């Protein structure tokens, strides 16, 4: 199985590029893990979802970090 690690967050109301990654994830059976700061998990994605819920609904493994320097 292929693995992809993403470090970062999300801009307000933005679903891309993660939607593109979801397609690749399904097509090539890639295990995706995202490391992000807690503040990003509460930002809205799309019309009304929180980023955290978007990740859960799309079966992303994710880990909240205090800040990126902790990595």
mmCIF file of the N, C-alpha and C atoms, coordinates in Angstrom:
data_MODEL
# 
_entry.id   MODEL 
# 
loop_
_atom_site.group_PDB 
_atom_site.id 
_atom_site.type_symbol 
_atom_site.label_atom_id 
_atom_site.label_alt_id 
_atom_site.label_comp_id 
_atom_site.label_asym_id 
_atom_site.label_entity_id 
_atom_site.label_seq_id 
_atom_site.pdbx_PDB_ins_code 
_atom_site.Cartn_x 
_atom_site.Cartn_y 
_atom_site.Cartn_z 
_atom_site.occupancy 
_atom_site.B_iso_or_equiv 
_atom_site.pdbx_formal_charge 
_atom_site.auth_seq_id 
_atom_site.auth_comp_id 
_atom_site.auth_asym_id 
_atom_site.auth_atom_id 
_atom_site.pdbx_PDB_model_num 
ATOM 1   N N  . UNK A 1 1  ? 0.837   -1.185 0.000  1.00 0.00 ? 1  UNK A N  1 
ATOM 2   C CA . UNK A 1 1  ? 0.000   0.000  0.000  1.00 0.00 ? 1  UNK A CA 1 
ATOM 3   C C  . UNK A 1 1  ? 0.880   1.246  0.000  1.00 0.00 ? 1  UNK A C  1 
ATOM 4   N N  . UNK A 1 2  ? 0.468   2.226  -0.732 1.00 0.00 ? 2  UNK A N  1 
ATOM 5   C CA . UNK A 1 2  ? 1.176   3.505  -0.792 1.00 0.00 ? 2  UNK A CA 1 
ATOM 6   C C  . UNK A 1 2  ? 0.690   4.389  0.349  1.00 0.00 ? 2  UNK A C  1 
ATOM 7   N N  . UNK A 1 3  ? 1.587   5.244  0.831  1.00 0.00 ? 3  UNK A N  1 
ATOM 8   C CA . UNK A 1 3  ? 1.240   6.156  1.917  1.00 0.00 ? 3  UNK A CA 1 
ATOM 9   C C  . UNK A 1 3  ? 1.587   7.580  1.518  1.00 0.00 ? 3  UNK A C  1 
ATOM 10  N N  . UNK A 1 4  ? 0.733   8.491  1.935  1.00 0.00 ? 4  UNK A N  1 
ATOM 11  C CA . UNK A 1 4  ? 0.949   9.907  1.684  1.00 0.00 ? 4  UNK A CA 1 
ATOM 12  C C  . UNK A 1 4  ? 0.771   10.640 3.007  1.00 0.00 ? 4  UNK A C  1 
ATOM 13  N N  . UNK A 1 5  ? 1.746   11.444 3.365  1.00 0.00 ? 5  UNK A N  1 
ATOM 14  C CA . UNK A 1 5  ? 1.660   12.259 4.577  1.00 0.00 ? 5  UNK A CA 1 
ATOM 15  C C  . UNK A 1 5  ? 1.555   13.710 4.144  1.00 0.00 ? 5  UNK A C  1 
ATOM 16  N N  . UNK A 1 6  ? 0.535   14.387 4.676  1.00 0.00 ? 6  UNK A N  1 
ATOM 17  C CA . UNK A 1 6  ? 0.296   15.795 4.352  1.00 0.00 ? 6  UNK A CA 1 
ATOM 18  C C  . UNK A 1 6  ? 0.446   16.598 5.635  1.00 0.00 ? 6  UNK A C  1 
ATOM 19  N N  . UNK A 1 7  ? 1.168   17.693 5.544  1.00 0.00 ? 7  UNK A N  1 
ATOM 20  C CA . UNK A 1 7  ? 1.336   18.589 6.678  1.00 0.00 ? 7  UNK A CA 1 
ATOM 21  C C  . UNK A 1 7  ? 0.730   19.926 6.277  1.00 0.00 ? 7  UNK A C  1 
ATOM 22  N N  . UNK A 1 8  ? -0.264  20.368 7.038  1.00 0.00 ? 8  UNK A N  1 
ATOM 23  C CA . UNK A 1 8  ? -0.877  21.650 6.733  1.00 0.00 ? 8  UNK A CA 1 
ATOM 24  C C  . UNK A 1 8  ? -2.312  21.708 7.173  1.00 0.00 ? 8  UNK A C  1 
ATOM 25  N N  . UNK A 1 9  ? -2.955  22.757 6.771  1.00 0.00 ? 9  UNK A N  1 
ATOM 26  C CA . UNK A 1 9  ? -4.336  22.976 7.161  1.00 0.00 ? 9  UNK A CA 1 
ATOM 27  C C  . UNK A 1 9  ? -5.215  23.210 5.959  1.00 0.00 ? 9  UNK A C  1 
ATOM 28  N N  . UNK A 1 10 ? -6.112  24.128 6.120  1.00 0.00 ? 10 UNK A N  1 
ATOM 29  C CA . UNK A 1 10 ? -7.083  24.381 5.084  1.00 0.00 ? 10 UNK A CA 1 
ATOM 30  C C  . UNK A 1 10 ? -7.485  25.852 5.133  1.00 0.00 ? 10 UNK A C  1 
ATOM 31  N N  . UNK A 1 11 ? -7.723  26.430 3.970  1.00 0.00 ? 11 UNK A N  1 
ATOM 32  C CA . UNK A 1 11 ? -8.236  27.800 3.946  1.00 0.00 ? 11 UNK A CA 1 
ATOM 33  C C  . UNK A 1 11 ? -9.744  27.766 4.155  1.00 0.00 ? 11 UNK A C  1 
ATOM 34  N N  . UNK A 1 12 ? -10.294 28.873 4.563  1.00 0.00 ? 12 UNK A N  1 
ATOM 35  C CA . UNK A 1 12 ? -11.738 28.935 4.817  1.00 0.00 ? 12 UNK A CA 1 
ATOM 36  C C  . UNK A 1 12 ? -12.544 28.524 3.594  1.00 0.00 ? 12 UNK A C  1 
ATOM 37  N N  . UNK A 1 13 ? -13.489 27.640 3.798  1.00 0.00 ? 13 UNK A N  1 
ATOM 38  C CA . UNK A 1 13 ? -14.474 27.187 2.806  1.00 0.00 ? 13 UNK A CA 1 
ATOM 39  C C  . UNK A 1 13 ? -13.874 26.421 1.628  1.00 0.00 ? 13 UNK A C  1 
ATOM 40  N N  . UNK A 1 14 ? -12.613 26.076 1.694  1.00 0.00 ? 14 UNK A N  1 
ATOM 41  C CA . UNK A 1 14 ? -11.964 25.418 0.568  1.00 0.00 ? 14 UNK A CA 1 
ATOM 42  C C  . UNK A 1 14 ? -12.040 23.892 0.711  1.00 0.00 ? 14 UNK A C  1 
ATOM 43  N N  . UNK A 1 15 ? -12.483 23.215 -0.350 1.00 0.00 ? 15 UNK A N  1 
ATOM 44  C CA . UNK A 1 15 ? -12.524 21.759 -0.362 1.00 0.00 ? 15 UNK A CA 1 
ATOM 45  C C  . UNK A 1 15 ? -11.402 21.174 -1.215 1.00 0.00 ? 15 UNK A C  1 
ATOM 46  N N  . UNK A 1 16 ? -10.847 21.980 -2.104 1.00 0.00 ? 16 UNK A N  1 
ATOM 47  C CA . UNK A 1 16 ? -9.745  21.520 -2.945 1.00 0.00 ? 16 UNK A CA 1 
ATOM 48  C C  . UNK A 1 16 ? -8.457  22.054 -2.373 1.00 0.00 ? 16 UNK A C  1 
ATOM 49  N N  . UNK A 1 17 ? -7.359  21.371 -2.457 1.00 0.00 ? 17 UNK A N  1 
ATOM 50  C CA . UNK A 1 17 ? -7.052  20.203 -3.262 1.00 0.00 ? 17 UNK A CA 1 
ATOM 51  C C  . UNK A 1 17 ? -7.428  18.869 -2.617 1.00 0.00 ? 17 UNK A C  1 
ATOM 52  N N  . UNK A 1 18 ? -8.015  18.891 -1.421 1.00 0.00 ? 18 UNK A N  1 
ATOM 53  C CA . UNK A 1 18 ? -8.323  17.622 -0.761 1.00 0.00 ? 18 UNK A CA 1 
ATOM 54  C C  . UNK A 1 18 ? -9.293  16.747 -1.539 1.00 0.00 ? 18 UNK A C  1 
ATOM 55  N N  . UNK A 1 19 ? -10.230 17.355 -2.263 1.00 0.00 ? 19 UNK A N  1 
ATOM 56  C CA . UNK A 1 19 ? -11.143 16.527 -3.079 1.00 0.00 ? 19 UNK A CA 1 
ATOM 57  C C  . UNK A 1 19 ? -10.366 15.767 -4.153 1.00 0.00 ? 19 UNK A C  1 
ATOM 58  N N  . UNK A 1 20 ? -9.352  16.381 -4.707 1.00 0.00 ? 20 UNK A N  1 
ATOM 59  C CA . UNK A 1 20 ? -8.503  15.698 -5.691 1.00 0.00 ? 20 UNK A CA 1 
ATOM 60  C C  . UNK A 1 20 ? -7.744  14.553 -5.031 1.00 0.00 ? 20 UNK A C  1 
ATOM 61  N N  . UNK A 1 21 ? -7.282  14.778 -3.813 1.00 0.00 ? 21 UNK A N  1 
ATOM 62  C CA . UNK A 1 21 ? -6.559  13.735 -3.085 1.00 0.00 ? 21 UNK A CA 1 
ATOM 63  C C  . UNK A 1 21 ? -7.492  12.583 -2.740 1.00 0.00 ? 21 UNK A C  1 
ATOM 64  N N  . UNK A 1 22 ? -8.751  12.873 -2.447 1.00 0.00 ? 22 UNK A N  1 
ATOM 65  C CA . UNK A 1 22 ? -9.734  11.820 -2.166 1.00 0.00 ? 22 UNK A CA 1 
ATOM 66  C C  . UNK A 1 22 ? -9.898  10.906 -3.378 1.00 0.00 ? 22 UNK A C  1 
ATOM 67  N N  . UNK A 1 23 ? -9.973  11.490 -4.552 1.00 0.00 ? 23 UNK A N  1 
ATOM 68  C CA . UNK A 1 23 ? -10.093 10.681 -5.781 1.00 0.00 ? 23 UNK A CA 1 
ATOM 69  C C  . UNK A 1 23 ? -8.864  9.798  -5.977 1.00 0.00 ? 23 UNK A C  1 
ATOM 70  N N  . UNK A 1 24 ? -7.682  10.362 -5.793 1.00 0.00 ? 24 UNK A N  1 
ATOM 71  C CA . UNK A 1 24 ? -6.446  9.591  -5.924 1.00 0.00 ? 24 UNK A CA 1 
ATOM 72  C C  . UNK A 1 24 ? -6.367  8.495  -4.862 1.00 0.00 ? 24 UNK A C  1 
ATOM 73  N N  . UNK A 1 25 ? -6.788  8.838  -3.659 1.00 0.00 ? 25 UNK A N  1 
ATOM 74  C CA . UNK A 1 25 ? -6.775  7.906  -2.529 1.00 0.00 ? 25 UNK A CA 1 
ATOM 75  C C  . UNK A 1 25 ? -7.598  6.659  -2.844 1.00 0.00 ? 25 UNK A C  1 
ATOM 76  N N  . UNK A 1 26 ? -8.783  6.874  -3.399 1.00 0.00 ? 26 UNK A N  1 
ATOM 77  C CA . UNK A 1 26 ? -9.665  5.758  -3.751 1.00 0.00 ? 26 UNK A CA 1 
ATOM 78  C C  . UNK A 1 26 ? -9.138  4.989  -4.953 1.00 0.00 ? 26 UNK A C  1 
ATOM 79  N N  . UNK A 1 27 ? -8.709  5.696  -5.969 1.00 0.00 ? 27 UNK A N  1 
ATOM 80  C CA . UNK A 1 27 ? -8.284  5.052  -7.207 1.00 0.00 ? 27 UNK A CA 1 
ATOM 81  C C  . UNK A 1 27 ? -7.042  4.190  -7.012 1.00 0.00 ? 27 UNK A C  1 
ATOM 82  N N  . UNK A 1 28 ? -6.069  4.690  -6.249 1.00 0.00 ? 28 UNK A N  1 
ATOM 83  C CA . UNK A 1 28 ? -4.793  4.000  -6.095 1.00 0.00 ? 28 UNK A CA 1 
ATOM 84  C C  . UNK A 1 28 ? -4.614  3.355  -4.721 1.00 0.00 ? 28 UNK A C  1 
ATOM 85  N N  . UNK A 1 29 ? -5.673  3.373  -3.909 1.00 0.00 ? 29 UNK A N  1 
ATOM 86  C CA . UNK A 1 29 ? -5.634  2.782  -2.560 1.00 0.00 ? 29 UNK A CA 1 
ATOM 87  C C  . UNK A 1 29 ? -4.461  3.313  -1.752 1.00 0.00 ? 29 UNK A C  1 
ATOM 88  N N  . UNK A 1 30 ? -4.441  4.627  -1.607 1.00 0.00 ? 30 UNK A N  1 
ATOM 89  C CA . UNK A 1 30 ? -3.375  5.313  -0.876 1.00 0.00 ? 30 UNK A CA 1 
ATOM 90  C C  . UNK A 1 30 ? -3.848  5.591  0.548  1.00 0.00 ? 30 UNK A C  1 
ATOM 91  N N  . UNK A 1 31 ? -3.014  5.276  1.516  1.00 0.00 ? 31 UNK A N  1 
ATOM 92  C CA . UNK A 1 31 ? -3.292  5.594  2.907  1.00 0.00 ? 31 UNK A CA 1 
ATOM 93  C C  . UNK A 1 31 ? -2.801  7.020  3.155  1.00 0.00 ? 31 UNK A C  1 
ATOM 94  N N  . UNK A 1 32 ? -3.711  7.922  3.490  1.00 0.00 ? 32 UNK A N  1 
ATOM 95  C CA . UNK A 1 32 ? -3.368  9.333  3.670  1.00 0.00 ? 32 UNK A CA 1 
ATOM 96  C C  . UNK A 1 32 ? -3.439  9.687  5.157  1.00 0.00 ? 32 UNK A C  1 
ATOM 97  N N  . UNK A 1 33 ? -2.397  10.346 5.654  1.00 0.00 ? 33 UNK A N  1 
ATOM 98  C CA . UNK A 1 33 ? -2.377  10.864 7.013  1.00 0.00 ? 33 UNK A CA 1 
ATOM 99  C C  . UNK A 1 33 ? -2.086  12.357 6.942  1.00 0.00 ? 33 UNK A C  1 
ATOM 100 N N  . UNK A 1 34 ? -2.866  13.130 7.676  1.00 0.00 ? 34 UNK A N  1 
ATOM 101 C CA . UNK A 1 34 ? -2.728  14.585 7.681  1.00 0.00 ? 34 UNK A CA 1 
ATOM 102 C C  . UNK A 1 34 ? -2.335  15.045 9.083  1.00 0.00 ? 34 UNK A C  1 
ATOM 103 N N  . UNK A 1 35 ? -1.301  15.864 9.162  1.00 0.00 ? 35 UNK A N  1 
ATOM 104 C CA . UNK A 1 35 ? -0.905  16.514 10.409 1.00 0.00 ? 35 UNK A CA 1 
ATOM 105 C C  . UNK A 1 35 ? -1.293  17.979 10.278 1.00 0.00 ? 35 UNK A C  1 
ATOM 106 N N  . UNK A 1 36 ? -2.096  18.474 11.209 1.00 0.00 ? 36 UNK A N  1 
ATOM 107 C CA . UNK A 1 36 ? -2.572  19.845 11.128 1.00 0.00 ? 36 UNK A CA 1 
ATOM 108 C C  . UNK A 1 36 ? -2.677  20.445 12.531 1.00 0.00 ? 36 UNK A C  1 
ATOM 109 N N  . UNK A 1 37 ? -2.677  21.747 12.600 1.00 0.00 ? 37 UNK A N  1 
ATOM 110 C CA . UNK A 1 37 ? -2.870  22.422 13.879 1.00 0.00 ? 37 UNK A CA 1 
ATOM 111 C C  . UNK A 1 37 ? -4.353  22.399 14.240 1.00 0.00 ? 37 UNK A C  1 
ATOM 112 N N  . UNK A 1 38 ? -4.623  22.382 15.529 1.00 0.00 ? 38 UNK A N  1 
ATOM 113 C CA . UNK A 1 38 ? -6.003  22.293 16.027 1.00 0.00 ? 38 UNK A CA 1 
ATOM 114 C C  . UNK A 1 38 ? -6.901  23.387 15.447 1.00 0.00 ? 38 UNK A C  1 
ATOM 115 N N  . UNK A 1 39 ? -6.384  24.583 15.292 1.00 0.00 ? 39 UNK A N  1 
ATOM 116 C CA . UNK A 1 39 ? -7.220  25.687 14.802 1.00 0.00 ? 39 UNK A CA 1 
ATOM 117 C C  . UNK A 1 39 ? -7.792  25.402 13.418 1.00 0.00 ? 39 UNK A C  1 
ATOM 118 N N  . UNK A 1 40 ? -7.083  24.639 12.591 1.00 0.00 ? 40 UNK A N  1 
ATOM 119 C CA . UNK A 1 40 ? -7.586  24.319 11.253 1.00 0.00 ? 40 UNK A CA 1 
ATOM 120 C C  . UNK A 1 40 ? -8.773  23.355 11.307 1.00 0.00 ? 40 UNK A C  1 
ATOM 121 N N  . UNK A 1 41 ? -8.803  22.479 12.304 1.00 0.00 ? 41 UNK A N  1 
ATOM 122 C CA . UNK A 1 41 ? -9.864  21.478 12.386 1.00 0.00 ? 41 UNK A CA 1 
ATOM 123 C C  . UNK A 1 41 ? -11.232 22.097 12.596 1.00 0.00 ? 41 UNK A C  1 
ATOM 124 N N  . UNK A 1 42 ? -11.278 23.300 13.150 1.00 0.00 ? 42 UNK A N  1 
ATOM 125 C CA . UNK A 1 42 ? -12.555 23.977 13.396 1.00 0.00 ? 42 UNK A CA 1 
ATOM 126 C C  . UNK A 1 42 ? -12.968 24.940 12.293 1.00 0.00 ? 42 UNK A C  1 
ATOM 127 N N  . UNK A 1 43 ? -12.114 25.133 11.292 1.00 0.00 ? 43 UNK A N  1 
ATOM 128 C CA . UNK A 1 43 ? -12.456 26.040 10.193 1.00 0.00 ? 43 UNK A CA 1 
ATOM 129 C C  . UNK A 1 43 ? -13.516 25.406 9.299  1.00 0.00 ? 43 UNK A C  1 
ATOM 130 N N  . UNK A 1 44 ? -14.401 26.225 8.735  1.00 0.00 ? 44 UNK A N  1 
ATOM 131 C CA . UNK A 1 44 ? -15.409 25.676 7.829  1.00 0.00 ? 44 UNK A CA 1 
ATOM 132 C C  . UNK A 1 44 ? -14.826 25.256 6.486  1.00 0.00 ? 44 UNK A C  1 
ATOM 133 N N  . UNK A 1 45 ? -15.388 24.182 5.971  1.00 0.00 ? 45 UNK A N  1 
ATOM 134 C CA . UNK A 1 45 ? -15.027 23.651 4.657  1.00 0.00 ? 45 UNK A CA 1 
ATOM 135 C C  . UNK A 1 45 ? -16.316 23.556 3.858  1.00 0.00 ? 45 UNK A C  1 
ATOM 136 N N  . UNK A 1 46 ? -16.254 23.902 2.586  1.00 0.00 ? 46 UNK A N  1 
ATOM 137 C CA . UNK A 1 46 ? -17.471 23.842 1.781  1.00 0.00 ? 46 UNK A CA 1 
ATOM 138 C C  . UNK A 1 46 ? -18.506 24.811 2.320  1.00 0.00 ? 46 UNK A C  1 
ATOM 139 N N  . UNK A 1 47 ? -19.744 24.362 2.357  1.00 0.00 ? 47 UNK A N  1 
ATOM 140 C CA . UNK A 1 47 ? -20.819 25.262 2.776  1.00 0.00 ? 47 UNK A CA 1 
ATOM 141 C C  . UNK A 1 47 ? -20.942 25.393 4.287  1.00 0.00 ? 47 UNK A C  1 
ATOM 142 N N  . UNK A 1 48 ? -20.859 24.273 5.028  1.00 0.00 ? 48 UNK A N  1 
ATOM 143 C CA . UNK A 1 48 ? -21.087 24.389 6.467  1.00 0.00 ? 48 UNK A CA 1 
ATOM 144 C C  . UNK A 1 48 ? -20.306 23.414 7.336  1.00 0.00 ? 48 UNK A C  1 
ATOM 145 N N  . UNK A 1 49 ? -19.600 22.496 6.764  1.00 0.00 ? 49 UNK A N  1 
ATOM 146 C CA . UNK A 1 49 ? -18.888 21.488 7.555  1.00 0.00 ? 49 UNK A CA 1 
ATOM 147 C C  . UNK A 1 49 ? -17.626 22.052 8.178  1.00 0.00 ? 49 UNK A C  1 
ATOM 148 N N  . UNK A 1 50 ? -17.268 21.487 9.314  1.00 0.00 ? 50 UNK A N  1 
ATOM 149 C CA . UNK A 1 50 ? -15.958 21.790 9.885  1.00 0.00 ? 50 UNK A CA 1 
ATOM 150 C C  . UNK A 1 50 ? -14.939 20.897 9.199  1.00 0.00 ? 50 UNK A C  1 
ATOM 151 N N  . UNK A 1 51 ? -13.711 21.369 9.134  1.00 0.00 ? 51 UNK A N  1 
ATOM 152 C CA . UNK A 1 51 ? -12.629 20.627 8.498  1.00 0.00 ? 51 UNK A CA 1 
ATOM 153 C C  . UNK A 1 51 ? -12.475 19.239 9.135  1.00 0.00 ? 51 UNK A C  1 
ATOM 154 N N  . UNK A 1 52 ? -12.589 19.164 10.459 1.00 0.00 ? 52 UNK A N  1 
ATOM 155 C CA . UNK A 1 52 ? -12.473 17.883 11.163 1.00 0.00 ? 52 UNK A CA 1 
ATOM 156 C C  . UNK A 1 52 ? -13.521 16.900 10.649 1.00 0.00 ? 52 UNK A C  1 
ATOM 157 N N  . UNK A 1 53 ? -14.768 17.336 10.523 1.00 0.00 ? 53 UNK A N  1 
ATOM 158 C CA . UNK A 1 53 ? -15.839 16.464 10.034 1.00 0.00 ? 53 UNK A CA 1 
ATOM 159 C C  . UNK A 1 53 ? -15.609 16.055 8.586  1.00 0.00 ? 53 UNK A C  1 
ATOM 160 N N  . UNK A 1 54 ? -15.086 16.956 7.789  1.00 0.00 ? 54 UNK A N  1 
ATOM 161 C CA . UNK A 1 54 ? -14.749 16.646 6.401  1.00 0.00 ? 54 UNK A CA 1 
ATOM 162 C C  . UNK A 1 54 ? -13.724 15.515 6.350  1.00 0.00 ? 54 UNK A C  1 
ATOM 163 N N  . UNK A 1 55 ? -12.708 15.596 7.199  1.00 0.00 ? 55 UNK A N  1 
ATOM 164 C CA . UNK A 1 55 ? -11.672 14.562 7.241  1.00 0.00 ? 55 UNK A CA 1 
ATOM 165 C C  . UNK A 1 55 ? -12.244 13.223 7.687  1.00 0.00 ? 55 UNK A C  1 
ATOM 166 N N  . UNK A 1 56 ? -13.067 13.246 8.714  1.00 0.00 ? 56 UNK A N  1 
ATOM 167 C CA . UNK A 1 56 ? -13.681 12.011 9.223  1.00 0.00 ? 56 UNK A CA 1 
ATOM 168 C C  . UNK A 1 56 ? -14.579 11.383 8.162  1.00 0.00 ? 56 UNK A C  1 
ATOM 169 N N  . UNK A 1 57 ? -15.421 12.189 7.536  1.00 0.00 ? 57 UNK A N  1 
ATOM 170 C CA . UNK A 1 57 ? -16.352 11.677 6.522  1.00 0.00 ? 57 UNK A CA 1 
ATOM 171 C C  . UNK A 1 57 ? -15.633 11.080 5.322  1.00 0.00 ? 57 UNK A C  1 
ATOM 172 N N  . UNK A 1 58 ? -14.445 11.581 5.033  1.00 0.00 ? 58 UNK A N  1 
ATOM 173 C CA . UNK A 1 58 ? -13.687 11.086 3.881  1.00 0.00 ? 58 UNK A CA 1 
ATOM 174 C C  . UNK A 1 58 ? -12.569 10.116 4.277  1.00 0.00 ? 58 UNK A C  1 
ATOM 175 N N  . UNK A 1 59 ? -12.659 9.615  5.508  1.00 0.00 ? 59 UNK A N  1 
ATOM 176 C CA . UNK A 1 59 ? -11.763 8.565  6.011  1.00 0.00 ? 59 UNK A CA 1 
ATOM 177 C C  . UNK A 1 59 ? -10.279 8.925  5.928  1.00 0.00 ? 59 UNK A C  1 
ATOM 178 N N  . UNK A 1 60 ? -9.982  10.148 6.321  1.00 0.00 ? 60 UNK A N  1 
ATOM 179 C CA . UNK A 1 60 ? -8.589  10.575 6.429  1.00 0.00 ? 60 UNK A CA 1 
ATOM 180 C C  . UNK A 1 60 ? -8.102  10.276 7.840  1.00 0.00 ? 60 UNK A C  1 
ATOM 181 N N  . UNK A 1 61 ? -6.894  9.749  7.964  1.00 0.00 ? 61 UNK A N  1 
ATOM 182 C CA . UNK A 1 61 ? -6.234  9.685  9.257  1.00 0.00 ? 61 UNK A CA 1 
ATOM 183 C C  . UNK A 1 61 ? -5.691  11.085 9.492  1.00 0.00 ? 61 UNK A C  1 
ATOM 184 N N  . UNK A 1 62 ? -5.890  11.621 10.688 1.00 0.00 ? 62 UNK A N  1 
ATOM 185 C CA . UNK A 1 62 ? -5.337  12.938 10.959 1.00 0.00 ? 62 UNK A CA 1 
ATOM 186 C C  . UNK A 1 62 ? -4.887  13.033 12.402 1.00 0.00 ? 62 UNK A C  1 
ATOM 187 N N  . UNK A 1 63 ? -3.950  13.921 12.617 1.00 0.00 ? 63 UNK A N  1 
ATOM 188 C CA . UNK A 1 63 ? -3.401  14.146 13.941 1.00 0.00 ? 63 UNK A CA 1 
ATOM 189 C C  . UNK A 1 63 ? -3.270  15.646 14.149 1.00 0.00 ? 63 UNK A C  1 
ATOM 190 N N  . UNK A 1 64 ? -3.854  16.152 15.232 1.00 0.00 ? 64 UNK A N  1 
ATOM 191 C CA . UNK A 1 64 ? -3.713  17.567 15.557 1.00 0.00 ? 64 UNK A CA 1 
ATOM 192 C C  . UNK A 1 64 ? -2.417  17.753 16.331 1.00 0.00 ? 64 UNK A C  1 
ATOM 193 N N  . UNK A 1 65 ? -1.664  18.768 15.961 1.00 0.00 ? 65 UNK A N  1 
ATOM 194 C CA . UNK A 1 65 ? -0.426  19.096 16.659 1.00 0.00 ? 65 UNK A CA 1 
ATOM 195 C C  . UNK A 1 65 ? -0.562  20.512 17.216 1.00 0.00 ? 65 UNK A C  1 
ATOM 196 N N  . UNK A 1 66 ? 0.160   20.787 18.284 1.00 0.00 ? 66 UNK A N  1 
ATOM 197 C CA . UNK A 1 66 ? 0.101   22.113 18.880 1.00 0.00 ? 66 UNK A CA 1 
ATOM 198 C C  . UNK A 1 66 ? 0.558   23.168 17.887 1.00 0.00 ? 66 UNK A C  1 
ATOM 199 N N  . UNK A 1 67 ? 1.677   22.917 17.266 1.00 0.00 ? 67 UNK A N  1 
ATOM 200 C CA . UNK A 1 67 ? 2.126   23.737 16.142 1.00 0.00 ? 67 UNK A CA 1 
ATOM 201 C C  . UNK A 1 67 ? 3.067   22.894 15.302 1.00 0.00 ? 67 UNK A C  1 
ATOM 202 N N  . UNK A 1 68 ? 3.357   23.346 14.114 1.00 0.00 ? 68 UNK A N  1 
ATOM 203 C CA . UNK A 1 68 ? 4.147   22.546 13.179 1.00 0.00 ? 68 UNK A CA 1 
ATOM 204 C C  . UNK A 1 68 ? 5.575   22.337 13.642 1.00 0.00 ? 68 UNK A C  1 
ATOM 205 N N  . UNK A 1 69 ? 6.047   23.160 14.532 1.00 0.00 ? 69 UNK A N  1 
ATOM 206 C CA . UNK A 1 69 ? 7.393   22.973 15.082 1.00 0.00 ? 69 UNK A CA 1 
ATOM 207 C C  . UNK A 1 69 ? 7.479   21.695 15.923 1.00 0.00 ? 69 UNK A C  1 
ATOM 208 N N  . UNK A 1 70 ? 6.318   21.194 16.403 1.00 0.00 ? 70 UNK A N  1 
ATOM 209 C CA . UNK A 1 70 ? 6.295   19.961 17.203 1.00 0.00 ? 70 UNK A CA 1 
ATOM 210 C C  . UNK A 1 70 ? 6.590   18.732 16.360 1.00 0.00 ? 70 UNK A C  1 
ATOM 211 N N  . UNK A 1 71 ? 6.513   18.854 15.041 1.00 0.00 ? 71 UNK A N  1 
ATOM 212 C CA . UNK A 1 71 ? 6.785   17.704 14.194 1.00 0.00 ? 71 UNK A CA 1 
ATOM 213 C C  . UNK A 1 71 ? 8.255   17.449 14.149 1.00 0.00 ? 71 UNK A C  1 
# 
